[in-house]
Amino acid sequence: MSKGIILLAAGGTGGHVFPAEALAYELKARGYSVHLVTDSRAERFAGKFPADEIHVVPSATIGSKNPIAVARSLWTLWTGMRAAKKLIQQLRPAVVVGFGGYPTVPPLLAATRLGVPSMIHEQNAVMGRANKALAQRVQAIAGGFLPENGGAYSEKTVTTGNPVRPAIIEAAKVPYKPSHAGEPFNLVVFGGSQGAQYFSKAMPTAISLLDDELRSRLRITQQVRPEDMEMVSGCVARLEMGADIAPFFTDMADRLANAHLVICRSGASTVSEISVIGRPAVLVPYPHALDHDQAANAAALAATGGAKVIAQSELSSEKIASILTHVMNDPEKLARMAAAAKQAGKPDAANLLAGMVEAIAAGRTIAEFRGTQS
C-alpha cells in the first residue's frame, strides 16, 4: 500500500528532469506513489520517468517585453494554475516538489495557495528565475550548490547536492589511478548540448601542439556535434592517435571513471557527476548561460581544489596544450585534484533529498530535519 502521493514538478530540460527522476526512484523505493507535472514537452519522458502518471499543465515564460506577448503568457500561466489547482485537489499529494523551469510555477503556486506542503530543489549555485519567484512561498529549499549560510533563504535551505544517475554511483566505486610517463592518458572532453562546438575547434589544434611523446600517450573521448564529426575525425586521423569521437556516448559514466582528466562545461549535473566520481577537471563555463550559473557551479568545485576554471574568453588551443603538458607530467597533482573533487561529491543526494521530502510531509521544520542529520 502506498504511503501517499508525492507530486514532482519539473521543466522540460534535462537539468531539471534528471534530479527529479533520481528522487522519483528513491521515493518509489520508500513506498510512495510519484506523479510528475510538466509542460507539453512531457512526451520525451514517457516510458522513462518512473512516475505513476505524467500530467501536462499549461505554462509559459514571460521573456518578452511585447505587451501582447506578456498578456498571452500571463493568461497561459493563469490557465495553468487553475488546472494545477484542480489536479492537486484531485490527487491530494503529501508534498509538491519543484525542480525549476517555468512549468513548475503553476503547480507550486497552486500548492502554496491550497496550503499543501511544498519545497523546491535548485540544481545550480545561482537560483533560477522560476525558483526565485517561488522561494519565499515554499516551506523548504534543497540546493545542489546553494549555501546553507548567508543566502537570502538560508534558514530553510539544505545543501543536499544534486541526485545523480545510478551509473554514476557505480562509476564512483572505481579508484583514480594516475597516469605516469609512458602510460596511456585518458582525456574526456564534452561540452553539453550548447557547448560542444567550441571544443570541436579548439581541441584538435591543442593536441597538434603537444610533444610527440605526450601525444602518443593520449587516448581521447570527445563529444562533438553531428555537423562537426567529419572535421574533428579528420584532424584526429591526421594526428594518428587513439580517439573516440561521437555526438553521444551511452557509456559516459564508465569513460569518466577511467578518465585521468576531464575538460568540459560546468552545468550543475556535470559538476555533480564529476565530483561524485572524483575526477580532476578543467571547467570552461558556458559564457552565455543565464545568470552565469555555470561560472558559479565551477567556482564551487574549484574552491575545493578539485577543478581549474578558465573562462572561454581566456582559453586558446595554446593554453590547452600548455595545461595538458603540465598535468601529464605531474600525475601527483592530478591525483590530489581527484581526491579533492571526490571529497566535494554528494553521492547520497537522492537519499538526503527524499528524507527532506518526508520531513516536510510530516510537518517538521528544516531546523528539526537538520537535527536528524547531525
N, C-alpha and C positions, 0 to 999 in steps of 0.2 A: 504494500500500500504506500502511495506517495506521501511524503512529508508535507507536500504543498507545492504550489506553483511559484517559480521564480521567472519573472519576465525580464529578458535582456533586450536592450535597445542599442542598435549599432548602425553607424553609417555604412555606405556601400563599398568602402575601400578595405583592402587587406589589413592596413594598420589598425583599423577599428575592429574588424571582424575576427582576426586571429586570436587576440586575447579573450574576446567574448567566447570563442569556440573552445579554448582551453578551459575556461571557467565552466562552460556548459558540461564538458566531460566530467569535471570534478564534482559538480553539483549532482549530476545524474548518478555518479558512483555513491554519493551520500544519500540517495533515495528521493531526490526532488524531481518534479516534472519541470522541464525547461521549455519556455516558449521564446521565440525571437520576434521582435517587431523591427521592421526596417522599411526602406522605400522600395520603389519599383524595380530596383536592381537586384532584388532578392532572388531572382531566378538562378543566378550564378551559384547560390549556396544550396539550392535544392539537392538533397541527397548527400550533402557533405556535412552541413552543420547539424550537430546532434540535438536538434530541437524536436519536441513532440509535435510542434506546429509552428509554421512561419507566417506571420501576419504582416501585410503591407498597409502602411498608413501614409496618406498624402503628406508631403513635406516640401519645403523649398528653402533656399538660402537668399538672404537679402544682400546681394552683392552689387546691384545696380543702383545708380543714382537717378535713373529714369523714374518719374513719379508713377507712371502706368505700370512699369515692371515691379516697383515696390508694392503697389496696391495689389497686384496679382499674387505676389509672394505672400503678403500678409493674409490674403483670402485663403490661399492654399494651406498656410500654417493653421489658420482658424479651423478650416475643414478637417485638417489632420488632428487637431486637438480634440475636436468633437468625436471623431472616430476612435481616437485613443481612449478617451473617457469612457465611451461605450464598451470598448474592449476590456478595459480594466475592471469595469463594473461587472462584466460577464465572467472574467477569469478569476477575479478576486485574488491576485497574487500576494504572496507574503512580502515580497520586495520587488521593486523595479530598479534595475541597474543599467545605467547608460555608459556607453563606451566612446562617446564623441561622434562628431559628424552631425550635420543638421537634421537627419531623420530621428535623432534622439530627442529633439526639443519637444515635439508634441506629446509623446508618451510620458516624459519626465515632468513636463508642466501639468499634464492631466493628473499624474500620480500625486504631485505635491498639493494640488487643489483638492483632491479627494481624500487627503490625509493618509495615503498609502506610503509606508516606509520606502525611502529611495536613497540611492547613492550613485556616484559616478566614478569611473576609472579613467584617468588621464595617462596616456602612454608616454608623452614627451615631458621634457624638463620645463617647457613653457606651455601653459594651458591653452588649448584651442578655443576658438570663438564660441562654439556651441557649449562646451563645458563651462566656460567663463560665465555665460549667461545663466547657467543652471546652478553654479557653485553655491550661491547664497541660499538657495531654496532646499537643497538636499541635506539629509542627516549626516552623510559621511562622504569623504573623498579618498579614493585609493590612487596612489601615484606610482608610475613606473620609475620616474626620476624626481618627482616633486619633493621638495624638502619638507620634513615634519616641523621644522622650526624656522620662524622668520617669515613664512609666507602669509598671504592675506587670510587664508583659512587654515592655519596650522593647527588650531585647536581641534579640528575634525578631519585632519589629513593623516593617513598612514602610508608610508612608503612600502608598498607591497612588492614592487618590481613588476615587470611585465611577464605574464604567463607565456611560456614557450612550448613549442611542439614536442611531443614525446620523442621524436627522432633526435632532437637537440639534447634532451635529458640523457638519452643513450650515448650520444657522442661525447657528452661531458665525462663519461667514465674512462675515456682514452687519455692517458697522461701525455703531457707535452714532452716531446723528445727533440732536443736541439740538433741542428744540422751542423756538423763540423767540416773543416776543409776536406774537399774531395768527395763529400757525401751529397746526395740529391737534396735540393732545397725546394720545398713545395710552396708556391706562391698562389694565393687565391685572390682574384680581382673581380669585383662586381659592383654595379652602380645602381641597381634598382630600376624600376620602370622609367624613371625620369633622368637617370644619371649615367647610363652605360655609355653614351656616345662619347663623352669626354675621355674616358679611359680607353676607348677603342682607338682614339687618335694618339693619345699620349704614351701608352704602354709600349707599342712596337718600337718607337724611336728610342725610348728609355732603355729597352733591352739591347738594342743595337749598339748603345754607347758603353755597355759593360765590357770588362776584360773577357777574353775568350774563356779563361778558366772559370770565372763566375758564371758566365752564360751557359757553359756546358753543364753546370750543376742544376740550373733552373728547370723546374717542372711546373708549368703554369696551367691553372684553371682560370679561364676568363669568360665572364658572361658578356655577350655582345648583342646588340640589336640585330634582327634578321638582315636589315639592309646594310649592316657593317660586316657581315660574316665573310664575304669574299675578300674585302680589303685586309682584315686582320689575319685571316687564314693565309693569305698570300705573303704577308710580312713574316709570319711565323715560319712558313716553308722556306723562305729565303735565308732566314737565320739558322735553319737546320737544327731546331731544338724541340724538346718534348713539350707539347701543349695540347690541352683540350679546350676547344673554343665552341661555344654554343649559346643560343639565346636563353636556354633554361636548363638547369640540372636537377633531376629528380633526387639525386643523392648528395645534395649540397651539404647536408649535416655531416656526412662521412668525410667529404672533402675538407670541410672546416676542421674536423677532428684531426686530420692528417696534415694540416697547414703549419708551416713554420712562420708565415707572416700573411696577414690579410690586408689588402688595400681596398677600401670601399667607402661608400657614403655612410651617413650616420643617422638613418631613420631609427625610430625607437626600437622596433623589432630587431633590426640588425645589431645595434649596440647591445641589446639584451642577450641575443644569442651568442655573440662573441664572448660576452662576459661569462655566461653560464658555462660554455665550453672551456674558456680560459685560453684565448689565443691573442698574441700581440698584434696590434693593428696600426695602420696609418689611416686615419679618418679624414675624409675630404668632404665637409658638409656641402650639401646641395645649395648653391648660392641663392636660388630663387624660392626656397622653401618659405611658406607662410610663417610669419612671426619668428623666423630664424630658429625654429625649433631644433633643426639638425645640429646647428652650431652649439646649442645648449646641451643637447644629448652627448655630443662629442666631448665637450668640456667636462661633463660629469665623469666620464671614463678616464679622460686624460688626468684628472685630478688625483686618481688613484695610482697613476703610473702605468696603467695598462694599455695606453694608446698615445700616439703622437698625432696631433691635429694640425692640419695645414689647410689654409684657405685656398680655394681653387685659383684665385687671382694671383697667389704667390707660388703656385706649383707649376713646374715645367718638366719636360722629359729629362732635362739635365739634372734637375733636383731629384727626381725619382731614381735616376741612375746612381746619384750620389748616396741617397738613402740606402738603396739595395747594396751598394758596395760596402757601406759602413756596417750594416746589420749582418750581412752574410759573413763578414769577418769577425763578428762579435756575438757568437751564439749565446754566451752567458747573459748578455744584455737582453736578448730576446726571451730567454728563459725567465729572467726577472720580470719582464713585462707580462709574460703569460701568467705567472703566479699572481701578479697584481690584478690582472683582469679577472682571473677566477675568483679572487677574494671579493671583488666587487659584484660578482654574479649573484642572482637570486633564483636558484633552481626551484625553490619552494613557493614561488609566487602564486601559482594557481591554488595551492592548498591554503595559503595565507589569505588570499582574496575570498575564497569560499568561506573560511572561518569568519571573515568580516561580514559577509552577506548574512550568515546565520546569526551573528550578533545583532545586526540591525533588525532582522526579522523577529528576534526575541525581545526587542525593545531596549537592548543595552546601549550605553553611551560609548563613544570612542575611547574615553578615558578608561572605562571598565574593560573594553576589549584590549587596550594596550596592557592593562594589568594582567590579563591572562597570558600575554605573550612574553612577559618578563620573567 
